[in-house]
Amino acid sequence: MQELDDASLPIFKVERVQLQFSISSDFVAAQVANNVLVLALSTGRILRIDLDSPSDIDDIDLPRKTSEIGLIRRMFLDPSASHLIITTTLGENYYLHTQSRQPKPLARLKGVGIESIAWNPSVPTASTREILVGAVDGNVYEDYIEPSSEFYRNQEKYLKTVYKAQDGPVAGLWVDLIPGRLDTRRVIVATPNKLLHFVGKIGRPGQEGSGSIFTKLFETEAPTLHDVTPGTRPSPSSLAVSPEPPESQAGESDDGERVYAWLSAQGVLHGKLQTNTRSVSLGNTIFNNSKMISRSQIPASQSASGRKKPTQEPIAGVALSQWHVLCLVEGRIVALHRLDEHVVYDQVVLEPGESALCLLADQKKNTYWLFTTHDIFEIVVTDEDQDVWKIMLESQQFSLASQYAKTPSQKDAVAMASGDYLISKGQYLEAANVYGKSSRPFEQVALTFIDHGEQDALRRYLLTKIVTYRRSSIMQRTMIASWLVEIFMSKLNSLDDTITTKAQLTESTTTADTKDDLATLRKEFEDFVNRYKGDLDRKTTYEIISSHAREQELLSYATAIDDYNYVLSYWVQRERWQESLDVLKKQTDASIFYRYGSVLMVHAAQELVDILMRHTDLDPLKLIPALLNYNKSNYTTPLPQNQAVRYLLFCINALHTTVPAIHNTLISIYASHPSLSETALLSYLSTSSLSNPPPYDTDFAFRLCIQNSRVQSAVHIYTSMGSYASAVDLALKHNEIDLASRVADRPGSTDSALRKRLWLAVAKKVISQQGTGSIKTAIDFLKRCDLLRIEDLIPFFPDFVVIDDFKDEICAALESYSRSIASLESEMDASAATAESIKTDIKQLDRRYAIVEPGERCRVCELPLLSRQFFVFPSCQHGFHSDCLGKKVLDGSGMTVRGRIRELQAQIGRGGRREKEGRELDALVAGQCILCGDLAIKAIEEPFISDANDGDEWVI
């Protein structure tokens, strides 16, 4: 353990503080709080220095000269450095607030030699609130100081004597709160020979500062007393309390309890200021747990020659850090660890003959100071709790030792020592937890548990140890994990045997308890394999568990490593279909569905299809064998309840699959079903026929329909292919007259010849079936087709048929022919009359004329019409110049006509005989009047006023 401390730094070091300014006077008193240093000089000056900003110094003078009020004897500064009380050798007392530079006299305390002050434990405010003041004469006063800006105004609201000590001055006072009890206070009063502990309720005046609150406590509560034998000579006495724990250590100390130290003639009594005990016994508990550091425990001082001095001076001062008691002895600073009181630091600081003013601790900042009349020393503390773990370990407080151990080697030393101790006490399970976090050799620990037959402790140790290995330590982790599986299986078998035989049950153990242990161990095993499945070798683990015949654990392991093939195979082999489906519901691997689909389809079809329909990513093609296998064993199941049909329809309707094999499988199931109804198959075929081409193999579907005598379906397939003749022939072959007649009507009016041919085939079948006795019935049936005539049907009648059987039909046909002939004659007469009328009109065309008056003008340019070549339209008498008419026709015609006109004009302009081109040009230009014909109709969208016209002419 000594090796663990070699690298540690010294805890304490005393450094002389160099001020940034020179001081000619001696120091007579000093105080430090909240990083504020206050120095009192023999001249009556007070220097207030902010240690965070040392150049910022308040130089303060007392209101009267030292010759009038005496030298400053003591100063008292509250922990927040807000309130300072100054007392002089002549009994004058002053108060100075942190925001003031003018000390105010405390009139009520005039003449009181102040020895100690207990500040209010509440949050600091502008006033001191209620404080206790200890005097040289043994009186304890309660005071309430509220600063005022008026110099002559009394600073104290009240002053009252609340207690009187009988054996000398009040060397120390302390007040703190009791957690959870707001109206309760603890007060400690220290005198040179007695230490008194008060706990009780305080009074509550009507208004804060209006009256004493501690009077009730001192009057009603009896103190717990600890006294010592007075020394043979006067010795210093004081009371010190440890500073507030730093934020980084606030959670490490026990419940945040602080420590006190009382300096008396016998030495230093120190202990915890506990708060978690009943008020009645709190004082006794504190004093009983306190320890005394006598002067003899501190190394003797030596003379200049190196020999021990014959007489040892008493301890001159004491201060507390978080873990140490600092003593000022004959110019030396001696630090003792308060846990075991061993000396950790002993350093001569003062020169021979030099005396110290005080040894102080900053309650807020955890800094420590030694003052003389000329010098200031800071006791620097570094890593103060570095030895705490070792002391705790030596006292076998392993939990606290582990808490304060900082380095891995320290924590390891604590773990090993704790494990050895627990083994010696027979606490093997607890030792397993501790050993697992230590560096104690693995085989040594394992053999220890094996030799003692502690399999449960060994299991606990291995579970703890495996966590300490890194992921890269594959071999070690795999070995430990495999060993744990073996231990788990052995323990499970042992518990099963115990439940079965009840042979190992003790008087305090029942079968129910063992069953609970078994369930707990199984849960622990499941958690183990889920956490460390990556460290287990699959083959080895299966072999270990199988060798112990632990089927449930096999399933737990297989489930943990996602080996669902094994889990499903296990349940399927035992025909546990619901468990199989429960496993299948969690799967995303498609191969699992394909592998186990056939057997589950036979035994749990509906539930399986429900699962399959939720997995739309499956390939239905690979499930066809399972569906056909199911259909083979359930071929008599009605089609609406057929689960294979249900899944195939889901694939077709919901997944919109167009794979022919899926459709062919559905047709196969429909066609082969023993039911005589073809409704389901026909419904499917009708829906599928909307696709072009159909999604199924038509040849395959047709063969199935013929093979299974599904005539209607086969006819539908022929019809969907457009093979109406084959469809009719097939229907007639199976005497399906109505079906054949419906097919014969399918071509409709678009192909009358085909429709007539189909109906003739139907007629031939109908007439041949009816025979001679029912010819009339056959004739009535064939009237459903309007294309058939009696003469078309006569060849199908037998030679010996009597004409009386269809005399009415023949007569009706002859009458129809007569009406048709009469109608044709009427149409011929009308056509002849029309031809004569046309001939007359043609003859009259040559004699058409139009009269042009001499003043007639062109309807386009308004110039005289006879001035150049013109056109006149006899029907409307409108006349136009030929060039004006041509221009208008060009503007209003389309691109084709316009191009042709220009082409003809160019050909005529080249000269020569162009009669043909001239006639075509005249026909295009003068084909119709531009004011009465199509050009006028097309111009209806053109505005009356164009850009070339003057719009003002149209203004009304």
Steps between C-alpha positions, in 0.01 A plus 500: 500500500800724556574480129166663425601815690843556348375724222272711721587865561536655850166606636615813685746773417549827688568804282584850613263762355668807351282810516514742206552793739711565806357531851700672770275405790455162666197278453287467812205298360391333176203323342434318168161410351368454148837597351501831687800570729463753785812622685499715814811712563638628828424855383125429496483471122311216337594369155230312309645310200305311235728203421338465158622854427794565740559851368153600618560594867268681739699704754272560797559690824315464826301811592718565808869480575658193656601704799132551575357158420801272525660266249290269285496170689282270287296509177210277396399461133192304392548220239362718216736789593199733527521588869810586705503558879805660659581493872779697675700454813293765680165333426398716206318309225428606142305365206605535133286388204663380180355793305615755753839651586389660826487278813197566722521470879290231670363688796319208661821293496714778645731360767445136391820312425395283208671159479285320241200544269256248355365641174145434386493182282234643269580659165680832561295815466554872545486441879678243711164367618520319837860428608654371824790688659731333752673726755809480715284497814316182390180669384333407174306783339247496217538800273331626181702753298344690213732750331387859452644789299451734795812503714333570834211261449513188712604200284357238737130420516540322832760334723412237755695266726380146428756283686777523760802265501644442847856397426656783305479676167287368211780382273274387216141502376325317216141503377358288218169371369357153544385375154126458472426701817490870423424609857784299655858613556818339631727721712848402618663703775871449567688615812856409597386187686146425382323436173120537512263373233146649483220389267151641516231714354546872472246768575307678229437873571230677309742683270857421405745691717236591754619262770727215602455157343769311698367579848244220475765247395741579786219515757326175404781273382768338716837474327699186440831562675851385426764629738872451548733537796648849514869522422768594744571813304290721277457370148324631190143395433292538184231335287548434129258358240600354165431709188209433269578204271611603149243437227715221354493315835153591620363158411793306647476603865254327724169688469692830478576490874769739619765440763585692818826526695522628861840607626546458874776430748472125430538535123263518205161328518353450154198327351212526256214742556240235430142599424325168431448401862211581733542835674502346846805282434671713236754654735591167661537341159734773382719495812510119518621484138754779544871436544766685694838594355727549799816704500701180531378381157671796338875456455701681763672822408876498475757747618765661280733208583251247369394366839146484629402791715447402862167683517250500220288802439124444460323525167465867418235488228288264300320506165311235303520407136271245340706202620773635728552675830754781467683582823731788576762369744810699601535667158421178309204409283405140574225333297338181629250292304182510700402143404800324656682801657833421337727794424513579129687833521735658752680817393673778695363830374587764757842613609606435862339755726242599236136470606188453291186706505255236376447195285188544280294318237287662229165327550387564141814460292680225698823696536715504815710783645755566774563857618783649703561864586697548177434208266213319333529132409259298286476127564437363151304174492530261202297182450412486866297180481772294330552279810136466599450180304795334670381591847150376419649181365703439813187547708315258266257765382521369146208692354645834608848388397375425151322835494815695576738287293588701191747306290430157349776347711345640818155373407652162419674481837172579673315238298751225577508580871122518512469167321744329737308635797164380366643155426623476857148584619341242268321765294584342166240674280610842620863399453424394142377847413811659648751251355351548156616862499849424632822380341520192724607211270200346329596139568567572868156648555326232297674220692410667829130483419527148355684371808227639721226359274354844439365467146267797543792720606705369207217590264478847651877543471508397135211732418685787662836408351384475139401865509858602575639348180507708186319396184837425343567228762299252298654182640458599865143620455401188304654270761329672792167520318509129411592410857207707623263307273622175655454639852151628419396160361635314804318731738174472306521122502573507871192711571284276279625195687431670831142577401446147371647305790452753781802332650714807551239731646583630844249582767499867401470432125189393313439375150345837414822676602702268278265562209546872551877449498467300180297772329748765617795298372334447163441872470863562593612253232283669238647838591848350482464352151332817371791708625791269415369313197781653296757335728349151477602251234178370348601137451663471844204660675251270327707200604524613865129568536401186309726285719290611799171441309383855571250560221358825634848647532582380149204700375605805703847489350376436146257791532774728636730432203211524252535133402132477410559197283578305814210649697247436226633153439468429872134604520405343167647165599285509812196611300466812713346709226408807702854534634631454147278779375606727788861459392412549135325828575833653605687394187621716216710237324297381199678164485340404834153538350589296191659223709219448750207619292391153381464337841343806665259543208364154563455538878439873555399636164288797599751638755787445257320684219431787741875523561586463131262780405688734739830425325451653158868458419473123465521332159165322452655282231708320765190436710313316221618152616361572848170621354463196274590268787229661711246478219580132449410418859205743514355464150145457636512827696252753355679753286406801721678326792794376292808678641710436190237677290490780758874563478508475120215749470689731738807480277290574190269769636718672763851441371393518134734217404511411132711184534324236285583220747295669774197536273541148361510361856176676588335370179623150583343511848174643364479250214587192707261576785229231534226760506281504183468877512726700274406835651836570666702397194278695261520807725878485498514444122262788438716735707824379345365528144516879539878473469655462160663255484346310793740437794457118481604240247188457284605159363565372852173644629304354206646154551413511870144605424452223244668247729268593789186546279485875564313566174384853582850602597653340192245677281585827678870450425420438130282809498764719667743386226250602230449137388121528488455211259702265721311623807164432335612159380622408849176615662290313243718192544398495866135587416534848657249663259443812710872547549561456126229754414655756741838451337342529151374847592847618614624629158212750498414719202867552406528157340154394384633226276681329789205541727269344237742213451507433873126510527467260208714255694275547799192461279629179355554361852164622624307359201681168522417472871134598473402236241183500292263549788644831620603687188283790603680524835836508320375770266385710800844462668681607184296817478747642758730580209369754250749386233347155445239445227280206442684423179825476707341241723325282242818304410525385864153350512460127433367401157183352646399810693142611417474861385209553737751514788641828372231617253445821697867582491516445121197719446645770722825483303316531166303795625823661616651447156191656336532805722866525416428481124236772526740718693770450239257589218405821685869589544567433128213734395634773728851458357368531140313821589814643659706419189252680273509806728881507488499482118261799485722705735808424287327625186399823675856575616607594147234772486581678833583875477536813707429863406778750578386859517729768355563655842563168680812513723742241631399389850865517614661810349175691418630582148283447196461129437524530120836672513685167487445121513242404756292218653126511573320240716145448355356363825578814704577757224829599675777612257875524553804586293692181433818635671302632800321168537829309469668714769210447743499126439877488560468689829218285632607155381719246671864431425425219253245691289712814510805314378308332221355833376844657485639198323224516232549876457871444442434227240250716309735798515771299318273507183387229265170319490394447858123427474513229766690717748265792425191293571651372829598855599151632423350215700720586801451878482136519387372183660279698737414858584732644756212690661257208516716191516736332748750786495238736640418253777868462593539881515241533776777519765681787326437847654309760310776754558851405393827676574476672157159657577434813695319403819353848542277444200303247703442727796132573549 
